[in-house]
Amino acid sequence: MSHFTSSRRRVVAGLAALPLAEGGSPASAQVQRNATIAGSPAAGAAAESMFIQTGRGAVATTVREKLRHSVDVSVFDFMRPDQIADVEAYAGKLDVTAACQAALDAAWSSGRNCFFPAGVYGIATLMVPGSANFRARAFKIYGQGSGEIFARAFTGGTILHGIGDAPVIRYVQDVPNTGGGTLEICGFRFEGNSQGYIVELDALYSMSSFHDNTIYQAGTGGGAHFGLIATVEIYHNYAINKDWNESRRGANRTGIGFNIAPSINCGLAMLRKNTSRGWLTAYNVGNGMASAISCKLEHNECSVTHNGIIIAPATQKAIISSNYFEGGDGGTGIKNEGNYTTISDNLIFPGFGLLIDDSSDATVGTVITGNVLSAGSFPNTHLLEISSTGAGGGPTKIVTGNSFAFSGFGGSIHGVVGILIAGIDPRLEISGNYFMPRGPWTGGEGTTKILDRSTSSRSARGLARGNYGIGIVANGNQEFPALHQGMISLGVPEAELSDGAVSEGVLETGEGSWFELNVRRATRVTRFAPGGQEGRIVKVYVSNANATFVASDNLKLAGSADYAPGPRGAVLTFLLTGSAGGFPIAIECAGRVEF
């Protein structure tokens, strides 16, 4: 498969045909390790060997060129033997920052990726190469994985261990507000003991990604900080700190696990399948200045944190969906201060003082739907707070299809509220939500399903509550949708009711609330067959004097007397309630209008 040419240069048909070095490992590994070190003996030897790929049309090249084109740069290529031994032994006692930085720079300059073999690397700060002048370039920095996430034995994967109060890895934009190409970082465990962030990347842009990493913070700082982000993915990472397994730390916790703080307006970032544990705040999106637009946090975990997810002001159209919250430590599960935010299908277990907070009057267009929220038996827990304020009706917000649970009912647990409604003239649509238990939420002082603290700007006219829209009220075992400060428009059937609608005194109206009765012959009406639910209001416009309404057990008329309209007709209003003889009881409940 291989032979010497007349110039005594070796021709190798495939890397597998290279002779074995001492100890049985492929000689190609030795060439790979040293070929990129300028002036080394191995580099010279590689330059004297030729490679030709099997197959018709293959062109011979030097082994050196073959390795340069097809083999990533390993940081071991730039390390002394004692440094490599320290890394592979998972000791991490030596500072190998300079060697790793040289490897990163060489990989970037030669257009190749950079590989960190398994072990512990003592690192001050690694600077990710890159420049806005090379935005078309792609660069990957990768290790051999994280090992067991919660293990601290340092015996598996690639661990970059910080040796100072500084980020372990840092990317600085050389041109403000500009990315430096596509960057991918994966397969590491980043460890540090700092007051700042362990991972600090000013920009991730386009197809860039940060994935399959673990971040461990032993200090008071944060996990990962991302600046300019646009169309990137941050996925399948763990960010934990020293308090990840400590309960009841409350507001004494420190740091943010994942912080998305854009330097300019940018968007379409995706955070998915991440876990954030032990922090003051698990995830933060936005900084109140630049807008993070159309970002999505999906299928992430918040565990043993004071706050879960915070959406900062200026954030636009964020989607917070299908996330899992456990071990809440007294703060807020989801706090929204952005606009047009959708909070959907999240599962939030007890422990937070407030599970979903949309109480800012500055936010607009929030949709809260499909979430499962549980207070457990924790006192002073509010499951949802929502507010909207504005003249003539505040910004519209929607709360629908959520489940609210309280397991401490019937006892003395105080201060548990399902939904707290606030604001001046709020415009809220609250409907289709489910409360467990179904009956009243009884307990200590202040425990209730629904607490409406909204007010009306027209309170001087006797309007104590001010919601514009479909709200919710509770009475005993039931919650009812309620139209507040709205208009009622009754649907008009396509056809009037004629003689055929009355049979043996029974007026069959069908569904609806407004009907026109126009019979041609003398007709007596003794009962209604409305085909609808109890509690309905029915208005009947009788267009002539041919119909007589007969007072009976099913038809309760004013004065308990029969009534026949005059020749110009009249409008009668009934409330349908209860039943007698298999038919509803219709109670005349408003003054007749005669024409």
NORSULMO-V844617 format. One record per helix or strand of 2 or more residues. SS is the DSSP state (helix for helix, strand for strand). FROM is the first residue (numbers start at 1). LEN is the number of residues. If there is no record, write none. Layout:
BEGIN
ss,from,len
SS,FROM,LEN
SS,FROM,LEN
END
This chain:
BEGIN
ss,from,len
strand,2,3
strand,10,4
helix,15,3
helix,27,8
helix,41,7
strand,49,4
strand,61,2
helix,63,8
strand,73,2
helix,75,4
helix,81,8
helix,97,14
strand,114,2
strand,119,5
strand,126,2
helix,132,3
strand,138,5
strand,158,5
strand,169,3
strand,182,5
strand,189,4
strand,197,9
strand,209,3
strand,214,4
strand,222,9
strand,233,3
strand,238,4
helix,250,3
strand,256,5
strand,266,2
strand,270,3
strand,275,3
strand,281,5
strand,292,2
strand,296,3
strand,301,3
strand,307,5
strand,319,3
strand,324,3
strand,332,5
strand,342,3
strand,347,2
strand,354,5
strand,367,3
strand,372,3
strand,382,6
strand,396,5
strand,403,3
strand,417,6
strand,427,5
strand,434,3
strand,448,5
helix,459,3
strand,469,7
strand,478,7
helix,499,3
strand,502,2
strand,506,3
strand,514,4
strand,523,3
strand,527,3
strand,537,6
strand,547,3
strand,555,2
helix,558,3
strand,563,2
strand,570,11
strand,583,6
strand,593,2
END
